Amino acid sequence: MITGVSMYRLITISLLGLLVLSLVFAALGLIGYSPWGIAVTAVLGVGSTVLSTLMAAQTMKSLAHVESSIITGLLIACIVPPTLEPRDLIGVSVAGAIAGFSKYFLVYRQRHVLNPAATGVTIAGLFGLTAGFWWIANPPLTPFILAAGVIIAWRSGTLMVALSGLGVGVGALLIRLVGSGEPLGPSVYLVLTSYPIVFLALFMLTEPLTVPARQWTRLVVATVVGLAVALPWSLTLGGFSLSSSPELALLLGNLVAFGVVVGTRATRSTAVSLKASETFGDRGLLLHFALKRPLSIQAGQWVELHLPHRLGDRRGQRRIFSIASAPSKALGSEPMLSIGTTLADPGSSFKHALAMAPMGSAARITTVGGDFLLPSDPAKPLLFVAGGIGITPFISQLEELVHTGNTRDIVLIEVRSSRMAHGWDELIHQASVNHIVVERAGLEATLDRDDLDIAKRACFVSGSPGFVKTVSGALRHHGVRRVHTDSFIGY
């Protein structure tokens, strides 16, 4: 199943699949490139990126995320000329090396400032070693790019961002083409199959370490990239002439996102060490991490945790978790953060390593994100519906309310089995919440209760994807127009 594979593994498989298809199409003469050129370019792109990443990680005494570097190398191979010309082979190797080093030296608070693949191609191009060729934008490959790209964007929760950038870019390009006298039908086909906007939006615009945390700022960045890739522009910097290109459009969007991070003084990544852990129920695990530096989070958001471990399985070494502690705890002189999860038998290698990690184990929070946030109006009544471990973002929100001394009109319906008994009941009581604990079979009857005034409340649902889908449908049946959801799709 798609949800059983890590996001990094899913992207790697998708890019490799596209390259294998391109080899087949090239061999059949359906695309005008050499199969050997495509293959050698891919090998050099990945090899140089991984090698430079390992060298940079060793220099900085940091962790190397090899699978991320493989993805970067594959992306570079998709956007530089796939030939056996010595200059092009040198160019892809240099682009990969620059991309790998940029992951460690073009950073702010240990986060990427610029997309590594676009950075490598752009800098190598400034010295005439390569160019953004974007050969992957080819009619025979377009259906497969769309299918894989939509799955990736949906799985990562960034489909709206990708479609926004795609919509703006396609719209602006069509206005230019039709405005110059080109017929609409052929223009649509040309833009979707031969311009790189589809691949850019679905595979690169949503790169997690260069986008802002909040949805509305991501949409702003997507709009900027869509316009920049569609409209002609040029710029001269220090003797170098820059003109509009997909890779420069993406870097421009990265700079806008970087401006948001700097402007809000947000810290979204930090090294962490395991401070304590505790079990609850039959298979619940709560972990408390000490943060190397304070972290900028909001109640209801998630973090991506990177936990290096040996013999990792296909789900990889990074996983997303909802935060189960108040954001105020992530600030101050001794910042900390808690996450909760469930364990299965046999379970993933990541979960096993997490459960067996000794105190003091080093890990890293690589990013913070999510929009599962309470309305700004404190008078708005709220309904929380939690399934199992889906209680954790609500605990973060309630603990912050208790910490700040605020109260809100909240009904919390918790679907809890005996296997998931936890110790948060006292905190929920302190938050003055109408707490209703039911088993799965009793949820529908609870939602039918007239005294809860469900239709008047802002409704939030958290749990497994299946739980979220079922409950969201039930709430809409009860007259709720909008349901805020938080499902554990992972990255």
Steps between C-alpha positions, in 0.01 A plus 500: 500500500610858432460598864735220602797661323684808622464817295868496412475142378184583303669793325812294429295219348297748294805676357673171426183380331489810281864455404447132416202595284708765329764236420232281341347789305847614387585150381172491306570839347200663669714767662804649331772417750761230532419225751867491596502876545203481737650211699850644536363843590287345773792300642727804507230725643424263786861400560637853521213620721532213746879526513498875567227453761710243686805727482306802625337300780843375611640853493209640701490194730136462414262226390485418129156425360605292202152433359429873483823542303403220263177686429693822437733320258206345313333841471818649356516217248148592388579864432849508341585389144511115490790455262841335495675825406795555737386852586151379597641213708728741683206736541268248664782386731574857608129576544464193723806595706372854552156369594646263759715769661211748498308270737754586771642840408199687353295464817331721757445356844591164346230516232549524125470853367482393134389183324825301460428365150405843362800655676745250353371541145483880524854549637652249259311676222642841595846362417381349172533140616135403453153648458147444616382284211199331666489221244265303728218726377413279206156397363543121542608548864236757599225254609748319724634826645145608579403169658811466716510870585140516616550193722811655655335838558189335647703275727710791630195722557624760249263431211332839532839674491609305192172561319512871587846540351399289201179695447668841517784393272278332241255790505772762447662298221167455321429873523838569339455243222137574418570874524768461233251334263548130575183282506381397846483121454854445369628752757353299788657181367835673449510651850403178677726263305804700391544773760661392829230655718330164577820331621612813685172541688445135596856388574700808604277784617390298804853409621441491879810675630462818295126573532338699783314320777157655449268426209425861404870588475558188291229616260671840473828329411321276247349808334838672479661192342211454256526859378881499490514185289243633252600864453820616329748691716874554529744618763870585512694420817873551536574450133269200471189530287193314624189447293169331578520124537321236709794451735534876560126530555524232768796675665305826501218323681756357745619853576144611567458205738832586664377857549196362682721291731732791577214748534319281752826398673375143485733214596365184341784251544734397778701212639324314780585237759266255665429616855234251612250251364190334639246250378124521525233244430615186323682665213532875559840669533561857617847648448643820645790668319735771621555758224842644423335835424148640548255402226230717342180295496126552540259275684370235260802489269725205420874436484708275278744293704820359351624201700803326347496126558657191353317256276229749411204367304319652203325762713827682556657691787264797520143512622239766574345523846240734645636696794359388834625784719432871537694727259610707800707201616707521179617847603709622791834400646427124507272443202333162456242334280291184525358270233272201530473195278369145491706185468413194295643150478725465309469868396748712306873523566450867589242428770714216635805729520288768666367258761844356574691830501696555824478827688717767341464358150562765234243579233393803305183693435535598134188708451180628659173539312126468497189717519300302755465818707221640715296798375637835616158599638496365861119522509458244221371168645706197399450128443796263516459140378803281567561142396768310693839671480323785318451649847857640498448829310202575724716438808748758369219751455341432839830509686576840343159629610570381855849654492370839387200490733248522217177303467285429197169330436625158391331164460754219466364170371770239540470159339720301735547127531627331814827440318558876472430610860714807572581738783375827356156498666612735778636752249174482302309564825721800580416647159126500594412289199177304452682168461299211355677163471330246274584182318487498120151350493361782714635793300203545266254515790717760672508718189119482494472672837313832467657650813847508338395758233744343254392710202591823687850389587831514317570129454841335517564130431827314559588133459575246231411596142205259502372638830533859379314426177213320676453757774529795261218354292286447808556858617401640161185288521427679828521841334869585547620692195874483560700237685862562598689175469834362613579146381823309541611470138869528588794634291 
